[in-house]
C-alpha cells in the first residue's frame, strides 16, 4: 500500500499510477483531515466487483464455502474439458 499527499501525487502522477497498475498496489491519496481517495487498478476493481457479486447471495456463499472446504480436504477431481 502506498500513501501520498495530493501535492506529491501531482508531481509524479505517472510513476504512482504505474506502481498501481504494474504491481497491484493500492494508492491512498490523503486530502486532509479524515479525507482521502483510494486508487486501484482496473483489474483489481473488476476482481472486487466479481467477488462482491459471488458473495451477494446466500446460495452463492454456501456453494463457495463448500467448494473451498472440499478443496482444503483434497476432495476434488480433475475433469477434461471438451473443445
Long-range contacts (C-beta under 8 A, 24 or more apart in sequence): 1-25, 1-26, 1-27, 1-28, 2-26, 2-27, 2-28, 3-27, 3-28, 3-30, 4-28, 4-29, 4-30, 5-29, 5-30, 6-30, 6-31
